[in-house]
Amino acid sequence: MTASALREAREATLRQAVVPVLFLIALLGSSVYLFGDSSSSGPNQIALVLSAGVAAIIGLVNGHRWTDLEAGISRGISVSMGAVLILLAVGALIGTWILAGVVPTMIHYGLTLLAPSVFYAAACVICAVVALATGSSWTTAGTVGIALLGVATAQGLHLGLAAGAVISGAYFGDKMSPLSDTTNLAPAVTGTDLFVHIRHMLWTTAPSFAAALVLFAVAGLTASAPEETAELAAVRTALAESFVLGPHLLLPMVLVLALVMRRVPALPAMLIGALTGGLFAALFQPEAVLRYVGPTELPQGVALLKGVWQALYAGYGLESGNPLIDDLVSRGGMASMLTTVWLILTAMTFGSVLETTGMLRVLAGRMLARVRGARGLILTTLGTSFGINVLASDQYISIVLPGRMFRGEYERRGLDPKNLSRTLEDAGTLTSPLIPWNTCGAFMATTLGVPTLTYAPFAFFNLLSPLVAALYGVLNIAVAPVRTAAGAPPGEGPDSKPPI
């Protein structure tokens, strides 16, 4: 916004800032009540657009110019373009990996090796290891996550629990990996060393993850085992009849994980994975590709190209006569992600209008004005990061904005900045997939094929970590003061060890 525009525009009052938020909450509640799980397929988008309109009207009344609001919306949407492109690439990857037999092979081995009694805990650990190695919860969910959900579907397991286990493991690994973008962003915003930040996160992360694993293990041991063993045998038979299966078909997944571990950005890594899947489909699954294309007079090579091309944009569809296997592998394609892209664009529009008009700053500032002591500051940081995840619909904003706002306050109160960076991750990173209209929630729901509100109650790690952080803040556990030893690196002085 220009300096002249800032002089002309009036500061939004707290009452004005609350109006679009309450309006959005009312519309989203109505959307879920009227449309249920399908609310994210259009109704939520309309709610976000209308709420953005209310916020824009208030901004115009306060003297903001429409051109400034429009520029703010464009900036906000541009921030989400990376997520949108990755989302489309993941859709293409899912389509070609199914057509190539990559996902069917993973499902086949999963059905063979993962017993229902240990599935949830094992899925959580597997995703944690992969995400720790790659630094990406999205890559983890888009690769091993979709295969694990396929196994859960075939075994008749609870899909909400299965998705919760995948997301819990993926976000644990993402949060603790030095390769993760959010794990690098939080200390960068607060002025903390990366590995000091990671070590300090163990205070809240380790007990939360351990408790989540116990809950997943109990869920697996106490849930009734699926009785339809004949149905599982039928699934394995249908997979073997529809695709060539073998360990060599896991190479595209290994390639993607290797690229991400070598710090190749997620978008080119996913696109390379999708194209590699297409190549494997043409080489190892020509019958499946030709069956997918249908009767044609095209030469075989051209028909194979058409099938791979079609899987990239439309996903894969199977008609084997077995509804379970058809539903299991009929998905993917860039087109399958367009509703989620729509949700991201409208969510970023609403958040951008709030930020451009200053309403987001007013809401956060009012919360900070009521803070008393370190306990209140940590609780306020947790609440602000979560609130921005809800309102601005992006985990990066939920880390950067509170980090900028509260950094000086932590310093003024004599608290080491690593407390702030840890708290930003506990609330900003981990609550983002629990919100249906957040970019992370929309991505996980679309990629895993499970609605956000279905898996959110079972994403135990994501739910527990902010609660543990809040408990530590209230009890003054692991709240480190600023270093006092001369020459000690930030957060590493002897007096900065977390009190127990």
Disulfide bonds with the S-S distance in Angstrom:
none
